[in-house]
Amino acid sequence: MLPLAEEKGSPLAVSDREAARLLGIGKTKLRELLKSGRIQSARIGGRLVVPVASIERFLRESITP
C-alpha cells in the first residue's frame, strides 16, 4: 500500500484541524508538535496547512520497536 501522500487523488497537505483528526489528537497537542518542529507546516496566504508527508514521517519516527 502506498503512503497516503502518494495515493492517487490524495491531498499533499491538509488543514491543521484535519491533521489533528488524522492523528487522533486535539488541536492543542498538534500545535505543540508544530511548535517543537516534530511536524512541519506551511502558511499559504493566511491558512496553515500540514503536509501529509510530514505527518507520515512523524508517525514513522514515533513508532517504537
C-alpha positions in Angstrom: 0.0 0.0 0.0 1.3 3.4 -0.9 1.8 6.1 1.8 -1.2 8.4 1.9 0.7 11.3 0.3 1.4 9.1 -2.8 -2.1 7.7 -3.3 -3.7 8.9 -6.4 -6.1 11.8 -5.6 -4.9 12.3 -2.1 -4.1 15.8 -0.9 -0.4 16.8 -0.4 -1.4 18.9 2.6 -4.3 19.2 5.0 -5.7 21.8 7.4 -4.5 21.8 11.0 -7.9 20.5 12.0 -7.7 17.6 9.6 -4.1 16.8 10.6 -5.2 16.6 14.2 -8.2 14.3 13.2 -5.9 12.0 11.2 -3.6 11.7 14.1 -6.4 11.2 16.6 -5.2 14.1 18.8 -6.5 17.5 19.7 -5.6 20.8 18.1 -3.6 21.9 21.2 -1.4 18.8 21.0 -0.9 19.3 17.3 0.1 22.9 17.9 2.7 21.6 20.4 4.1 19.2 17.8 4.2 22.0 15.2 5.9 24.4 17.6 8.6 21.8 18.5 9.2 21.1 14.8 8.3 17.4 15.1 5.6 18.1 12.5 6.1 20.7 9.8 3.6 23.2 8.5 3.3 25.9 5.9 1.3 29.1 5.5 -0.4 29.6 2.3 -2.0 33.0 2.4 -3.4 33.2 5.9 -4.1 29.4 6.0 -2.0 26.9 8.0 -1.5 23.6 6.2 0.3 20.5 7.2 2.0 18.3 4.6 0.7 14.8 4.7 4.3 13.6 4.2 5.3 15.4 7.5 2.5 13.5 9.4 3.7 10.2 7.9 7.3 11.0 8.8 6.3 11.9 12.4 4.5 8.6 12.7 7.3 6.5 11.3 9.8 8.2 13.7 7.5 7.7 16.7 6.9 4.0 16.3 8.9 2.1 18.9 10.1 -1.4 18.0 
